Amino acid sequence: MPVIILFPLFIIRALGAGDIKLYSVIGGFYGITFCIQSILFSFLAAAIFSVFHIILNKQFHNKFKLLINYMQRIYWSSRVKEKEKDWYRYYNREDDKSNVGVHFSVYVLIGVTVSLGIKRLYPEFSLKSLLL
């Protein structure tokens, strides 16, 4: 199930195959509900860290420009028959001079730890009750 959920992020190179395999193992040990819950907490932790990192390093303008460029490429790619190589990538490590990469496995650890803590402290808590 994590492969199906996270495959679009793998296609645009936002997540690596190792992260998806890690989630698959977590899902195998703890079940799909726990896995989805840990995915949500992992992405939340990564988002919080990323916002602080962008603000502290004064990279908001550069990252926002990267996002706008990506959205334009996606929009124009639907109108162009001949696409350039790797047009769907959000981030290209070779183009980035800042050499800032994030190892997502750290956030997977945070998400699993938070999920385990919630499971232990609040056994009646379920993801379904959170979403409904």
C-alpha positions, -999 to +999 in steps of 0.1 A: +000+000+000+028+026+007+041+019-028+008+029-043+003+060-020+039+073-024+045+064-061+036+099-075+062+114-051+088+089-064+080+098-100+088+135-095+118+126-074+105+141-042+110+107-024+135+080-029+129+043-034+145+036+000+119+057+018+091+038+001+107+005+010+111+017+046+074+025+048+066-009+033+085-026+061+068-004+087+034-013+071+043-050+072+052-049+109+025-025+122-003-026+097-016-002+071-034+022+094-003+027+115+018+031+083-005+058+069-005+076+103+033+075+104+034+088+068+012+118+078+033+126+109+066+122+089+054+147+062+042+171+090+076+169+107+094+175+074+071+204+065+077+221+098+115+216+096+116+228+059+097+260+067+121+269+095+151+259+073+139+281+044+133+310+067+166+307+086+186+304+054+167+331+036+158+309+007+121+316+004+125+336-028+146+308-045+123+280-034+091+298-044+107+305-078+114+268-081+078+259-073+065+284-098+089+270-125+077+235-117+040+244-120+047+262-153+065+231-167+036+209-157+011+232-173+030+236-205+039+199-208+002+191-214+004+214-245+037+202-259+041+168-276+079+167-274+089+169-238+124+175-226+142+149-206+131+147-169+105+174-174+084+161-145+111+165-118+104+190-091+140+192-079+172+185-099+202+181-076+226+190-104+210+224-109+210+233-072+242+251-061+233+252-025+237+214-021+208+213+003+193+179+004+171+163+030+173+127+041+137+118+046+145+087+066+150+110+096+114+122+093+102+087+088+118+079+122+101+110+137+068+099+123+071+063+135+082+075+169+052+099+173+029+072+160+042+047+185+039+072+213+003+079+204-004+042+202+010+036+236-004+067+254-038+067+236-047+031+226-082+041+216-069+067+191-074+058+155-067+076+122-103+071+112-115+091+142-090+119+133-102+121+097-140+118+104 
